[in-house]
Amino acid sequence: MLPFDPDEVHIEPSKHFRNLRMRKWNWDVNDLRDALRAPIKVVPRGRRKIEVWVREGGSKKLVVSHITEENLVLVITGTEG
């Protein structure tokens, strides 16, 4: 479903996401990687941006950007719902 393998890419949360959402959800990068391994729904939103719905401690939506040249996934933001 995802255009990348969560185990093979470098995952970098944005400062906003790290300080607000990851702290609130009590997540670290390993929890983020685990959530991306089993997405419920994946919707591409442009050339690099992807919306990913996961169910890890409740239903959450993550907005990520996949940069293939650098083998990097930047987690921009997330919401609960």
C-alpha positions, -999 to 999 in steps of 0.1 A, spaced: 0 0 0 27 25 9 52 35 -18 81 28 7 91 2 31 89 16 67 119 -6 77 141 6 49 136 44 51 148 70 76 118 84 94 121 120 106 92 137 125 88 174 121 94 196 151 57 205 153 46 168 151 73 157 176 66 183 202 28 182 200 15 149 188 43 124 196 46 138 232 8 137 237 5 101 223 37 90 242 52 78 209 88 76 198 102 69 163 99 31 168 62 35 176 58 56 145 76 30 124 53 3 138 22 23 130 34 28 94 39 -9 89 2 -16 91 -18 13 76 -56 11 74 -59 35 45 -33 53 22 -43 83 0 -17 101 -21 -21 139 -20 2 153 -46 37 143 -58 53 135 -25 26 140 2 6 110 15 -22 107 40 -19 76 61 -46 64 85 -33 41 113 -49 24 143 -22 25 170 -37 34 204 -69 47 186 -75 60 151 -50 85 138 -42 102 105 -6 110 96 5 133 68 39 122 55 62 133 27 82 106 10 115 120 -5 128 91 -27 162 108 -35 172 108 1 153 76 12 135 98 38 100 100 52 92 133 68 61 131 91 45 165 88 15 163 111 -10 140 127 -46 141 141 -68 119 162 -103 110 152 
